[in-house]
Each structure stands twice: as structure tokens, then as C-alpha cells.
């Protein structure tokens, strides 16, 4: 067991955050729809990307199961006034490769940092 990684929290846990802070993070993060991953994203972006890239574009061994915004992130596309749901802005990845990419390229790994 280790101490919760929330600053100042002394709770011991087997995960990164204690149960209370994990619940708070999920509430703060919002639903997938609130974060811009609603019906249009699923129908237009996800289906379009996976049809275009049926094989993972990173490992080239497994079927694609995740539509990843690439080379610009969803946030960067929106900030640039571009259509973040256009399949041309994505690539298909397997779950494992998407997890690695997220951990390596998003601020704080899997944690979404607040916008400035």
C-alpha cells in the first residue's frame, strides 16, 4: 500500500488515489459527452477513423479499437477552429498502444489538466 497521491492526503491505498479522491476526480472530469465525446464524435469521428485504419497504426499487429486524435489533440483542433470530429484528424490504435500514447503525451499521463 502507498499514500494517496493527492497532495496532503495521508490515506493508504493500493491505487494512485484513495477512493474519496478518485470519486472527486471523476466528478471534476465530467461525463464523456461533457468532454466533447458525444454522439457525433462516436458516429462520425470514431467510426470514420476505425474504418480508415482497421489495423493499429502504432504496433501494426492488432485491430484498431480506439480512434485517437492525431497529430493534433482534440483540444488543439478546437483551439485552431478545426472540426475535431473529422476523421481525417485521427488514427486507429489498439487499446494498449492508445494507453501508452496517452501516458506519454498527455500532461500528467492519464490525468487531464485544467485549461488555462
C-alpha positions as CSV (number, residue, x, y, z in Angstrom):
1,X,0.0,0.0,0.0
2,X,1.1,3.6,-0.6
3,X,-0.1,7.1,0.3
4,X,-2.7,8.7,-1.9
5,X,-1.0,10.9,-4.5
6,X,-3.4,13.8,-3.8
7,X,-1.2,16.4,-2.0
8,X,-1.8,16.4,1.8
9,X,-3.9,13.2,1.8
10,X,-2.4,10.6,4.3
11,X,-4.8,7.8,3.2
12,X,-3.1,4.5,2.3
13,X,-4.3,2.9,-0.9
14,X,-3.4,0.3,-3.4
15,X,-4.1,2.7,-6.3
16,X,-2.9,6.1,-7.2
17,X,-5.6,7.9,-5.4
18,X,-7.8,6.9,-2.4
19,X,-11.4,6.2,-3.0
20,X,-12.6,9.7,-2.0
21,X,-10.1,11.5,-4.3
22,X,-10.8,9.1,-7.1
23,X,-14.5,9.8,-6.9
24,X,-13.8,13.6,-6.8
25,X,-11.6,13.4,-9.9
26,X,-14.3,11.6,-11.8
27,X,-16.9,14.2,-10.8
28,X,-14.5,17.1,-11.8
29,X,-13.7,15.4,-15.1
30,X,-17.3,15.3,-16.3
31,X,-19.0,12.8,-18.5
32,X,-17.7,11.8,-21.9
33,X,-20.4,13.9,-23.5
34,X,-19.5,16.9,-21.4
35,X,-15.9,16.5,-22.5
36,X,-16.9,16.5,-26.2
37,X,-17.2,12.8,-26.9
38,X,-20.9,12.6,-27.6
39,X,-23.0,11.0,-30.3
40,X,-21.4,13.0,-33.2
41,X,-17.9,12.0,-32.0
42,X,-18.8,8.3,-31.8
43,X,-20.7,8.2,-35.0
44,X,-18.6,10.4,-37.3
45,X,-15.1,10.5,-35.9
46,X,-14.8,7.1,-34.3
47,X,-16.5,5.1,-37.0
48,X,-14.7,7.0,-39.7
49,X,-11.2,6.6,-38.2
50,X,-11.7,2.9,-37.5
51,X,-12.9,2.3,-41.0
52,X,-9.9,4.1,-42.4
53,X,-7.4,2.4,-40.1
54,X,-8.7,-1.1,-39.2
55,X,-5.1,-2.1,-38.0
56,X,-3.4,-0.3,-35.2
57,X,-1.2,2.5,-36.7
58,X,1.4,2.2,-33.9
59,X,2.1,-1.5,-33.5
60,X,0.6,-2.7,-36.8
61,X,-0.3,-6.0,-35.2
62,X,-3.6,-5.7,-33.5
63,X,-7.0,-4.5,-34.7
64,X,-7.8,-0.8,-34.0
65,X,-10.3,-0.3,-31.3
66,X,-9.7,3.3,-30.3
67,X,-10.0,6.4,-32.5
68,X,-7.1,8.7,-31.5
69,X,-6.8,12.4,-32.4
70,X,-3.5,12.7,-34.3
71,X,-1.2,14.5,-34.9
72,X,-3.1,17.3,-33.1
73,X,-5.2,16.7,-29.9
74,X,-8.9,17.3,-29.8
75,X,-8.2,20.4,-27.7
76,X,-5.6,21.7,-30.2
77,X,-8.0,21.1,-33.1
78,X,-10.8,23.0,-31.3
79,X,-8.4,25.9,-30.4
80,X,-7.4,26.1,-34.0
81,X,-11.0,26.4,-35.1
82,X,-10.9,23.0,-36.9
83,X,-13.5,20.2,-36.9
84,X,-12.3,17.8,-34.2
85,X,-14.9,15.2,-35.4
86,X,-13.5,15.0,-38.9
87,X,-12.0,11.5,-39.3
88,X,-9.0,13.0,-41.2
89,X,-7.7,14.2,-37.8
90,X,-7.4,10.7,-36.4
91,X,-5.7,7.4,-36.4
92,X,-6.8,4.0,-35.3
93,X,-4.9,2.4,-32.3
94,X,-5.3,-0.8,-30.3
95,X,-6.2,-0.3,-26.6
96,X,-2.6,-1.0,-25.4
97,X,-1.0,1.5,-27.8
98,X,-3.6,4.2,-27.0
99,X,-2.8,3.7,-23.3
100,X,0.9,4.1,-23.9
101,X,0.4,7.2,-26.1
102,X,-1.9,8.8,-23.5
103,X,0.6,8.1,-20.7
104,X,3.5,9.6,-22.7
105,X,1.9,12.6,-24.3
106,X,-0.8,14.0,-22.1
107,X,0.1,16.3,-19.2
108,X,0.3,14.1,-16.1
109,X,-0.2,10.9,-18.0
110,X,-3.8,9.9,-17.8
111,X,-4.8,13.0,-15.8
112,X,-6.4,15.7,-17.8
113,X,-5.1,19.1,-16.6
114,X,-7.4,22.1,-16.4
115,X,-7.3,24.6,-19.2
116,X,-5.6,27.9,-18.5
